[in-house]
């Protein structure tokens, strides 16, 4: 990640062209299958728990409120959309892990961060008219695990078959996969697949950097976004082990213990696309080269000490809010097949939760 001053522009971003998106004729069928598969996961967890959880990132570990400050004097290509003008706005953050079923934290999977900025101005994406929020959903990775919608659907169908099956076996498998992943990393490699299946290291979620992993419009350009911890108290937690052996909700406890006494600061960084071939839109599995376009800071998020998990937070944020990259500005429209096919799934998920929990979704103002 780059530590360049925010008002410095060292790259020449390429304008987005509609031809950069290639939409297969059967993409709507893939989108329907994806939504149906995710609905099946939600129905299974609802039958088990009597509560409707998200179809992915079901288990939350921290529900936080703070504010974001867009920096002064951004270069013109960086001053776009939600970051077009300097100022401070409220934000909501939700830390989570990826699966759609609620697992013991010893089944260690990749982590997620959902960010909702409240009070943004501008033309809206379809379905979010009248709202004033901008959502970004992120993972602690720099690229998606599947290149295309069909590849994503194939993996999801396999995972759906394991929903609520053999939690004890999942813990044992997770331990084995962590060992394999550790061996791969010791040789300089990394496997997103092993991590997604339970091989993620048992480390503190607050030390992670998060990325949208797939691109979105950035005004006339296109980009990826990262949220990176910069407060020393947070960076000290990067790769820091967390003892999960006697606590199925150990990550949630670790987040609560941290925010009970101190706050945190993150930077929001943008990577503008500069090469259509090396920074593709339709292959979501490609990590964009940072030597061609470094991440540059455009804003800072500050979260004060607070109760990171409370009955009020669960009611208002975990159950009462939906986080979708399709909640937002037209200038930040999600791009690529993986994001296009997920739009109906996000809508299905929030509708299922609202109906089954008797708690309508609301967008804060």
N, C-alpha and C positions, 0 to 999 in steps of 0.2 A: 504494500500500500504506500502511496506517495505521501510525503510530508511537505509538499510544495505549498507556498502561500496560496490562499484561496483565490486571490485576484490575479494569479498568474495563468496564462494560457500558453501551453507548450505544444499543443497539438492542433491539427486542422481537421475538425470533425466533418464527416461526409453527410450531406442531407439525406434523410430517409426518402426512398423511392418505393411506391406501391409494388413495383416488380420484385422487391426484396422479399415479399411474402408470396409463397406458393401454396395455394389452397387445393388439396385433392378433392375430387368430385364426391368421394364418400366420407368426407370429414364430418358431416352432420351425423352419420351413422356411428362413427367412432365416438363422437361427443355423447350421443344417447347411451351407448354401451358403457361409457365411463361413468355417467351419472347414475345409471342403473346399478353398476357394480358398487359405487360408493354408497348408494342408498341401501344396498344389501348389508354393507358393513354397519351402517347406522342402525338398521333394524335389529341386527344381531346384538349390538351393544345395548340398545334400548330394551330388548327382551331380557338381557342379563341383568341390567342395572336399574331399570325403571326410569331412566333419565336419558334424554337425547343428547349425545355428544357430537362434536364435529366429525365429519367423515374422514378427515386427516387432521393431524395435530390435535387429537382429542384431549390429551392430558396437558393441562396448564401447570406451570411451575411458578409464575409470578405475574401479577396483574397490577400495573403501575401507572401513575399519572405524573406528568411533568410538563416541560415546555421545550419547544424547539426555537432556536434563533437562527434565522437566515443571515449569512454574513454580508457585510457591506462590500461594495466595490467588486462584485464578482465580474469576471470577464463576460462579455455579452453572450457567448455560447453556453455559459454555465447558468446565467440568470434567466431561467426558463420555468414555466409552469408554476408549481408550488414554491419554487425558489427564485421567482422573477424579481421580487423586491425584498429588501431587508426588513426585518421585523421579528417579533416573537409571538408564537401561537401555542395553545395547549396541545398536548399529545397524550395518547394512551398507548401503552406497550403491553404485549402479552408474550411471555416466554413459554415455550412448549417443546414437546418431542413429537416426531413425525407420525407414528402409527395412528390408525383410526380406532384402535381399541385401547382401553385404559390398563396399562401394564405396570407391574412392579418395576421400579427404576433400575433394578439389576439387569433387566432386558434393556441394554444400553443402545439407544438408537440416535440418529442425528437430531439436532436441535433446531428449533424454529423461533423466529421473532416476527410478530405482526406489529406494525406501527400505524397508528391512525393520527393524522394531523387534522386539527379542527379549526375551521375558519378560512380555508383557502378560497380564492376567488377565481372565476373564469368559466368558460364553456364546459359543460359536463359531458361525461360518457353516458350513453343510453342506459337507462335503468337507475341512474343516480341523480336525475334531474331534481332540483330543489334542495339537494344536500350541499353541505359546505365542508365535506371531509375528503381527504386524500389518503388512501390506504396503500401500504407497501407490505408484501409478505415475503419473508426471507428464510433462508436456511444457512447453516454454518458450512457452506460449500461455495465454490465459485462457478459451478456448472451443474446442470440437472443430471440426474442419473440415467435418463433415457433420452435418445436423440430426437424421437418423433412421437406423435400422439399414439400411434399403434404400438410402438415399443413400450410406452408408458402403460397403456391399457393391458398389455400382456403381463407385465410385472404386477400390476395392481390386482389382476384376477388371481394370480398365484397367492398374493398376500391376503386377499379377501377370504380364501379358503382356510386360512390359519386363524381368522378372527375368533377369539375366545377359546381357541383350541390349545390344550396342553401348556398352561402357563409355567408349570415346573420345567417342562422340556425346553421352553423358550429361554428360561434363565440359564440352564445348562449349556444350550447352544450358544447363547450370547457370550458366555465365558470362553468357550472354545474359539469363537469368531474373533473376540478381542485379542486372544493370543496370536491368531494368524495375522490379524491386521497389524499388531505390534511388530511382528517379524517382518512384514512387508515394509512398514515404515522405517524400520531400522536399516533397511537397504535403500532408503530414499524413495520408496514408492508409496502408493495410497490406493485403496479400493473403496470407491463409493458404494459398490454393491454390498461388500462385506459389512460396512458401517450401517447401511440401511437395514440389513437383516439382523442386527444386534451386536455388531462388532465395534461399535463406537467406544472409545476410551471412557472410563468412568470419571470424567472431569467436570469441573464447575461450569455451569451453563453461563454464568456472568462473565467468564473470561473469554467467551467466544466472539469472533467477528462474524457478521451475517451479511448475506448477499441476496439480491433478488434472483440470482442464477439464470434468469431469462431476461431478455431486453424489453424495453418499453420506449415509446416515443418520448423524446426530450425536446419539446418545441419542434423545430424543423429537423432535428437530429434524432438519433436513438442512442440508448445508453443502458448501462447497468448501474445499480445503486448498492452501496455497502454501508453498514452501520458498524463502527469500530470502537471498542472501548479505549478511552485515553486517560481516564482518571487513574493515577497510580494504584489506588485500592482495587480497581477492576483489573488492570493489566497484571497485577500480582496473582490473579486467579487463573490466568491463561495456562492451560495444561495442568492446573492444580487438581490432584485427586480428591474425590469426595467419597467418604465412607458410606456406601449404600447397603452394606450387608445386613443391617438390622432394622432398616427403615425403607419400606416400599415407596415412600414419598420423600426420599432423602434430598432430591434436587429442590423440591418445593421448600423443605426445611432450610436448606442452605441459602436459598434466595431470601427467605423471610429473616433469617439470622443476620444476613448482610444489611438489608434495608432497615432493620430495627434500630441501627445505630448510625448509619451513614448513607449518603446519596451516591450518585454515579454520574459520569459525564461520558458521552459518546460523540464521535464525529460522524456526520453523514457525508459520504464521498461518492462522487460520480465518475464513471468511466465512459467517456464518449467514444462511439465507434469511429474508427478512422480507416478501416479496410473491410470492404463488404465480404471478401472471401475468408479472411482470417477471423472476422468477427461476424459470423453468420447469424441470421435470425431463425431460420427453420431447423437448424441442428442445435438443439438446446444443450447437448452434452459437451459442446466446445468451450473450453476456458479461453477467454479473450486475453491475448498477450499484453501484459502490462508494460513491456518495453516499447510497444507501439503506442499505447495510450495509458498513462498512469491514472490511478484514482486521485481525484482532487477534491479537497474539502469544500463543501458549499454551506454547511450548517452544523450546529452543535445542539445536542440534546442533553438537557440536565433534568435529573430526577432526584427530588429530595428524599430524605429518610421518611419511611412510611410503613404501614402494614402492607406487606406485599401479597398477602393472601388473607382474605377476610370474607365473611358472609355477604357484606355489602359489595365487595369487589366481584364475588362470584355472581351475585344477582345482576349487577349493573354491566359488567364487562364480559365475564365468561359466558353467562346465559343471555345477556341482554344485547350484546353487540355481535355483528358479523364483520369479519375482516376479509375484504376481497380487493384484488388489484383493479377490479372493474368498478369499485367505488372511487370515483375521482375525476380528474380533469381530462378533457379530450386531448390536451397536450401531453398526457402521460398514458395514452392508450397502450395496453399490453400488446406485445407483438409475438408472432410465431404460432405454430400449430399447437404446441403444448398449452399455451395460454388461451388460445381460441377455444379449444375443446373443454377447458376447465370452466369457462363462463357459465354454462348451464348447470355444472356440478356445484359451483358456489351458490347459485340461486336455489337449487334443490336443497342443499344442506341447510341454509338459513331458514327456508320454509319448513323443512322437516322439524328442526329444533323448535321453531316458534309454535308449531301446531302441537307437537308431542309434550313440550314443557309448559304450554299455556303462557308463554312469555314472548310477546311480540318483539322482534328486533327493532332497535331504534338507532338512529344516527345522531350523535350529539351535535349540538349547535354551539 
